[in-house]
Amino acid sequence: MSVLLCEGEDNSPDVRLLHAILRGTGVQVEPSGGKDAFAGLIRGRRRQNPGVCGITDGDFPRDPGAWTVATDPGPRQWTVRHGEKQLVLGWRWRRKEVENYLLDPDVLARALRWDPAAKSRYVAQLERVFNALGHVTAARIALTCCAPRRNRLETQVRLDATREELAQELRKKAGEYTDGARLDTDKLLEAFERHVPDCLSGGRFRQHALEVFAGKNILAKIQSTPGFAFDPLLKSRPELEERILNALEHDAEPHAWLPEWAALRSAVETWIPAAEATGTSA
């Protein structure tokens, strides 16, 4: 039997979402527990079952200069180097993380039974949230692209910080980073300034904010900022998640809610475990 491992714990949104959209495929969805050592877990499990694969968060682009808008809704392959070849571990979500999908206007409109006017109001307010997260996202992208490849770096920053305060926070992070490698302050600040325009109005990341910006940051901003006229349900993360996931679990074809979910279902169904387990080049 094919097994799809995902981030999170039992009954987490990741697990429940995947259970819903992969219903009827015969694929068993299991939580991995977290991001650390996820790739190693998949490779270890494949020694007993070559049908084990995984799906991980999209995350910020490690190489922002190479980022391009997706031309299809399918998930990206998740690969690691295996000798001279690329070993396919599974897939990466097209968007930054699962929360990005739970905040999608089409998903919310179906789950909460919004009429077109309610959906339109949500989209307008969401644009204000994206505007408020431009500098924050640029700072987090800078931390991601400047982080040493072998050592994990925490990219969280204050969501209410100004551009100047974020620059100070980046300087502090660089000065305190001693996890086996140096974090170059000048390069970090240069990356921040370089990607600020990408994350503000008209920028390439800003134009695709629901894909690139962090879903957790978007939700936190919705819940913490006065003056945003959102549906009251969005102010409670547990209630919001339960409403959406419950609606998906009771729908006959939840994978049809978004093209990305239908594409993931198709990718999982057509995956050939034997080829993936041998390290065939992607």
N, C-alpha and C positions, 0 to 999 in steps of 0.2 A: 504493500500500500504506500502511496506517495504521502509524505508528511511535509507540511509547510510550517516552518518555524517563523515566529514574528516577535517583535519587541513587546515588552509588557508582561503582565502577570495573568493568572487565571481570571477570566471575566473582565479583563481590561477592555477599553474601547477597541483596541487593535484586534484582539481575539474575536470579540463579538461581531465586529464589522466584517472580518474575513469569513467567519462562520456563515454569516448571512449571504454574502455575495458569491461564496463558493458552494452554497448548498446544492446538493445533487451531483457534484462532480466526483465524489468518492475520496476527495483529498482530506486528510486529517489535519486540522489546524492546532498547533501547540505553541504556547508562549516560550520564549527563550529566557525571559527574566530580565534582559537588559541588553545594552549595546556592547558592553565590554566582552571581549572574547567570543562574540557571536559567530564570526567566521570560523574560528577554531571548533566551536561546538558543532557546526554543520559538518565540517570535515570529519570530526570524530564520530558523529552519528552515522555517517555514510559507510563506515567500516562494517556496520551491522545491516544497514538498509541503504542501498544506493539511491533510493527514491526520496531521500531527505533533501529539501531545498529551503530557502529562506527568503523573506522580504524585509527590507530595512527602510528606515526613513530616507527621504531624498537628501536632506541636509543642505547647507549653504554650499555654493560651488567652490571647490578647492582651487580651481583655476577660473576666476570670474571672467577673464578675457576670452575663454573658450565657450562660455555659456551661450546657448542658442535656444530660441523658442522651439518647443516640441512641434513637429509637423504631424504627429499622430498621437492618439490618446494612450498608446500602450506604455506599460511600465518599462523602465530602463533595465538592461541586464546588470547584474551585480557580479563582478568578476574580481579575482585576485590572481596574481602571478603564480604559476606552478611550473618551476623550471623555465623552459623556453616558451611555454604556452600560457594561455589564460584559462583558469578554471572557473566555470560558471557556477556560482553559489545559489543564484536565484534572481531576484529582482530588487530594484529600488522603486519606492513610490515615486510617481511623477512629481508630486508636490513635496514641500519641505517636511511635513509630518501629517499624521492622521487627522489632527485637529483642523488642518486646512480643508479637509473634505467635509467635516461636520459643520463648518461655517459657510459652505458653499450656498449661494442663494437658491439654487435649484433644489438642493437637499433640504434646506430649511423650509422652503415653500411647500414641499411635499409632506414633510414630517409634521409641520405645524399647521398645515392646511391654510396657508396664506392665500389671499386673493391677489391679483396683479398689483393693486395699489399698495398693499402691505409689503410685497416683495420689492417694489420700486423704492419705498421709503427705506427699507433695509439697505439696499444697494447704495443709496445716497449717503446714508450714515456711515456705511463701511468705507466709503472713499475718504471720509474725514479721519477715520482711524488709520488708514494707510498713510495719509499725509502726516499724521502725528508720529508714525513709526519710521519715517524715512532715515533720519540720522542714526537711530538705534540700529536699524538693519544694516546700514553702511558700516557701523562699528563692529557688528557681529561678523559680517562678511570679511572685514579686514583681519579680525582675529583668526578666522578660519583659514584664510589663504596664507597667513604669515606663521601659523603654528608649525612647530617641528613635526615632521611626518611620523616619527616614531613615538612621540609623546603627546598624550591627550591634553588639550587646553580648554579650560572652561570659557565659553564665549558669552555668558550672560552679562548684561549690563543693566544699569538703571533705566527703566522705561520712561521716566519723566525727566531725564537729564537733557540739558541743552547741548548744542554742538560743542561749545567750549568745555562743558563739564564732561562730555564723553571723551574728548581729547585728553583731558586730565586723567580720566579713569583708565584710558589705554596706556598712558605713560606709567601709571601706577602698576597696572598688570604686567607690563614689560619689565619694570624694575623688580618686581617680586617673583618673577617666574624663574625658578631654579631647578625645574624637573629634568635634569640631565642635558639640557640644551639652552642656548641663549635665545631670547626673543628680542630681535632688533627693534629698538624704539623708533628710530627714524623711518625704517621700512614700514612699520606698523602704522605710524601716523600718515605716511605718504599714501598707503593703501586706503586708509580711511577717507582722506581728502579726495582721492581719485574716484572712489565709489559713491561718495555722497550724491553727485549728480545722477548716478544710475538709479538711486533710490528715491529721488524726489520727483515731483510732477513732470511727466514727459520722459523720464529715464527708463531704460530698458527693463530694469527690475521692477520699478514702480508700475509699469504698464501690465505686469504679470504678478502683481503683489499676492494674489491668492494662491499662487504657485510657489513663489520664492520667499516671501516674508514668513516668519515663524507663526504658525497657527496658535501656539500657546501665547505668544506675545499679543496677537490680535485679540484673542479672547480676554486676556488680562486687561488690555486697554479698554475694551468694551465695558468690562465690569468695574473698572476703577476710575473712569473719567466722567465727572458730572457733566450734564448738558447734552449727552448723546441720547437721542430718543429711540432707544431700541426696545423691542418686545421685552417685557419684564422677565420672561423665561431665560433670556440670554444672560441675565445677571447671576444665575445659579448654575454653575458648571455641572454638578451632578444631575440636576433635574433636566437640563438641556440634553446632556448625553443620553440619559435614560429615555427621553421622549423620542429622540432620533433613532436610537438603536432598537427600541421597542417597535417603532414603525417599520424599520427595515426587517426585523425578524418576523413580522406578521404580513409582509408583502409577498406576493407570489413570485415576483421577479425583481428582487432588490438590486441585482447587478445592472438592471436597465435604467436605474436612476441617473447614472452618469456614464458617458462613453468610456471613461478611464476604468471604471469598475467592470464593464463588459469586456474591455480589452484585457484586463488582468485575468479574468475568469478564462478567457480564451487561451491566454499564454500558459496558464497553469494546466489546463486540460490537454494542451498539445505538447507539453514538455516531455522529453524522452530521458528518463533518469539515467539509463546506461551510458548515453553519450556524454551527459554532463559529468558523471562521476569519473570518467576517464581523463578529463582535462582537455577535451576537444577545444580547439581554438574557437573563440566567439567571432 
